[in-house]
Amino acid sequence: MKIAMVGSGYVGLVSGACFADFGHDVVCIDKDPDKIAALNAGIMPIYEPGLAELVGNNARAGRLAFTTDLASGIEGAAAIFIAVGTPSRRGDGHADLSFVYAVAHELAAHIKTPVVIVTKSTVPVGTGDAVERIIADASPPARFAVASNPEFLREGAAIGDFKRPDRIVIGTDDSWARQVMNEVYRPLFLNKAPILFTSRRSSELIKYASNAFLATKITFINEVADLCEAVGANVQDVAHGVGMDKRIGGKFLHAGPGYGGSCFPKDTLALLKTAEDCGSPIRIVEAVVKVNESRKRAMGRKVIESLARHLGQPAHAMRGRRVALLGLTFKPNTDDMRDAPSIAIAQTLLDAGIAVMAYDPEGMDVARPLMPEVTMAGSPYEAAEGADAVVIATEWDAFRALDLARIRDLVRTPIFVDLRNVYSSEDVRAHGFEYTSIGRESNRM
Ligand SMILES: NC(=O)c1ccc[n+]([C@@H]2O[C@H](COP(=O)([O-])OP(=O)(O)OC[C@H]3O[C@@H](n4cnc5c(N)ncnc54)[C@H](O)[C@@H]3O)[C@@H](O)[C@H]2O)c1
């Protein structure tokens, strides 16, 4: 079966490469000529474990091709996926659908044979209707149907998630589109991937409701972590005990500096806008967005307070100090910096006159233009040299077994702030550091 993927970013590239690996004939299309030239030269535009090999193997096998030319790329395709970005619209937080609609207009001008058009981008309820309208208004010569098929992969584990999904959601009332989508995902039936067919609108909402729920779970445990600090409890034990209840589950109960990334921040905002416009506000998600937003800078203040406490000086007198920030990406195993908490943390420190020296295994090239006042180091140890505090902001594996004795020798002031609860307090303290975690140490002592 021939599949065209319009948009070759995280989702389009991973989905396209996985479909090709299933044996489909895939063309990935992107309007960014540099991205397509890089892909044709075997260079990955993003960091995602296993992706270079998957793309290389399938391109060499002739099942995966890249082009900027939509007209030739979609020729003969039975399904065309739209996987372009849907960022927050400047000013109001609605999803910016201009990329999706631009693709719909281009498709309307070029489809020649019957085809199912599938929105894989995360789009608000009713977008499928709008895409259908745009194409129908252009009176294309061929039959078409528009289906919704939201993507649930996680960056950093994207290939595994795509090949072994918890579920595949397909929104369509059209029996032909259903048949084509069954064909697209047939290779996954071997793995017994659960497939849910539903209406297009329900499918669109499933994606937003899922992300909003996960964002809520993270924010919930983050606030519980603050309470743990106030009452002298340990959030890791609390989360463990809570998560052992199968109705709740242990995932997404890791306290940290707040959620970020390319999806949760924009998707929670977009859901709020849809809900507000429909006169059906979701107040719990309104609270989640507010709490998460203020948490990121609060983490910067937590670092400053640890430093001030240790030095016995007021928090506003930290000008001229230096912090080593370990981890910049919003989570490990990606170079994605979109809405990463590290951006607000670094800014809070800079605003207090504190210099920031950062290190990240994969994210520094993307981070550099986003934080021009932050100096990038060549290793965690270089970042720690002469620092007044070492802060773990992302739980990369590379930070799980740092040589603490070496770091202790390098720093000026022995303060270790672990915003991901990677270390045990005993371990870090045994190396002569003052240790601050999230929700594991009482702030009343
Ligand atoms: N990144 C994730 O983890 C993730 C997970 C699930 C869902 N999603 C959703 O998937 C969608 C895509 O996200 P992403 O992270 O892959 O975005 P991205 O920004 O990495 O990629 C989008 C790509 O689309 C291309 N593009 C834009 N307009 C185009 C056009 N007219 N023709 C051809 N190409 C065009 C851009 O050049 C870019 O390469 C979004 O709606 C996002 O919310 C993302």
The ligand as an SDF file (V2000), in Angstrom:
LIG
                    3D

 44 48  0  0  0  0  0  0  0  0999 V2000
    6.1450   15.5890   18.9540 N   0  0  0  0  0  0  0  0  0  0  0  0
    5.3870   14.7070   19.5870 C   0  0  0  0  0  0  0  0  0  0  0  0
    5.8310   14.0190   20.5010 O   0  0  0  0  0  0  0  0  0  0  0  0
    3.9440   14.5390   19.2030 C   0  0  0  0  0  0  0  0  0  0  0  0
    3.2310   13.4440   19.7170 C   0  0  0  0  0  0  0  0  0  0  0  0
    1.9080   13.2760   19.3470 C   0  0  0  0  0  0  0  0  0  0  0  0
    1.2980   14.2050   18.5050 C   0  0  0  0  0  0  0  0  0  0  0  0
    2.0030   15.2780   18.0410 N   0  0  0  0  0  0  0  0  0  0  0  0
    1.3310   16.2050   17.1290 C   0  0  0  0  0  0  0  0  0  0  0  0
    1.7810   15.9320   15.8030 O   0  0  0  0  0  0  0  0  0  0  0  0
    1.8300   17.1460   15.0400 C   0  0  0  0  0  0  0  0  0  0  0  0
    3.2290   17.3390   14.4760 C   0  0  0  0  0  0  0  0  0  0  0  0
    4.1330   17.5140   15.5620 O   0  0  0  0  0  0  0  0  0  0  0  0
    5.7210   17.4240   15.3700 P   0  0  0  0  0  0  0  0  0  0  0  0
    6.3080   17.4730   16.7270 O   0  0  0  0  0  0  0  0  0  0  0  0
    6.0270   16.2910   14.4670 O   0  0  0  0  0  0  0  0  0  0  0  0
    5.9770   18.8100   14.6090 O   0  0  0  0  0  0  0  0  0  0  0  0
    7.2940   19.3160   13.8890 P   0  0  0  0  0  0  0  0  0  0  0  0
    7.2730   20.7810   13.9930 O   0  0  0  0  0  0  0  0  0  0  0  0
    8.4740   18.5330   14.3850 O   0  0  0  0  0  0  0  0  0  0  0  0
    7.0780   18.9090   12.3600 O   0  0  0  0  0  0  0  0  0  0  0  0
    6.1320   19.4690   11.5040 C   0  0  0  0  0  0  0  0  0  0  0  0
    6.7040   19.4480   10.1040 C   0  0  0  0  0  0  0  0  0  0  0  0
    5.6880   19.8290    9.1710 O   0  0  0  0  0  0  0  0  0  0  0  0
    6.3120   20.5560    8.1380 C   0  0  0  0  0  0  0  0  0  0  0  0
    5.2920   21.3180    7.3860 N   0  0  0  0  0  0  0  0  0  0  0  0
    4.5930   22.3940    7.7970 C   0  0  0  0  0  0  0  0  0  0  0  0
    3.7510   22.7970    6.8140 N   0  0  0  0  0  0  0  0  0  0  0  0
    3.9220   21.9360    5.7750 C   0  0  0  0  0  0  0  0  0  0  0  0
    3.3330   21.8200    4.4810 C   0  0  0  0  0  0  0  0  0  0  0  0
    2.3950   22.6830    4.0630 N   0  0  0  0  0  0  0  0  0  0  0  0
    3.7450   20.8330    3.6820 N   0  0  0  0  0  0  0  0  0  0  0  0
    4.7000   19.9620    4.0780 C   0  0  0  0  0  0  0  0  0  0  0  0
    5.2990   20.0170    5.3050 N   0  0  0  0  0  0  0  0  0  0  0  0
    4.9000   20.9890    6.1450 C   0  0  0  0  0  0  0  0  0  0  0  0
    7.3530   21.4080    8.8340 C   0  0  0  0  0  0  0  0  0  0  0  0
    8.3540   21.8600    7.9580 O   0  0  0  0  0  0  0  0  0  0  0  0
    7.8810   20.4090    9.8890 C   0  0  0  0  0  0  0  0  0  0  0  0
    8.9910   19.6860    9.3880 O   0  0  0  0  0  0  0  0  0  0  0  0
    1.3910   18.2470   16.0060 C   0  0  0  0  0  0  0  0  0  0  0  0
    0.0230   18.4770   15.8410 O   0  0  0  0  0  0  0  0  0  0  0  0
    1.6690   17.6520   17.3680 C   0  0  0  0  0  0  0  0  0  0  0  0
    0.8360   18.2010   18.3590 O   0  0  0  0  0  0  0  0  0  0  0  0
    3.3110   15.4490   18.3570 C   0  0  0  0  0  0  0  0  0  0  0  0
  1  2  1  0
  2  3  2  0
  2  4  1  0
  4  5  1  0
  4 44  2  0
  5  6  2  0
  6  7  1  0
  7  8  2  0
  8  9  1  0
  8 44  1  0
  9 10  1  0
  9 42  1  0
 10 11  1  0
 11 12  1  0
 11 40  1  0
 12 13  1  0
 13 14  1  0
 14 15  2  0
 14 16  1  0
 14 17  1  0
 17 18  1  0
 18 19  2  0
 18 20  1  0
 18 21  1  0
 21 22  1  0
 22 23  1  0
 23 24  1  0
 23 38  1  0
 24 25  1  0
 25 26  1  0
 25 36  1  0
 26 27  1  0
 26 35  1  0
 27 28  2  0
 28 29  1  0
 29 30  1  0
 29 35  2  0
 30 31  1  0
 30 32  2  0
 32 33  1  0
 33 34  2  0
 34 35  1  0
 36 37  1  0
 36 38  1  0
 38 39  1  0
 40 41  1  0
 40 42  1  0
 42 43  1  0
M  CHG  2   8   1  16  -1
M  END
$$$$
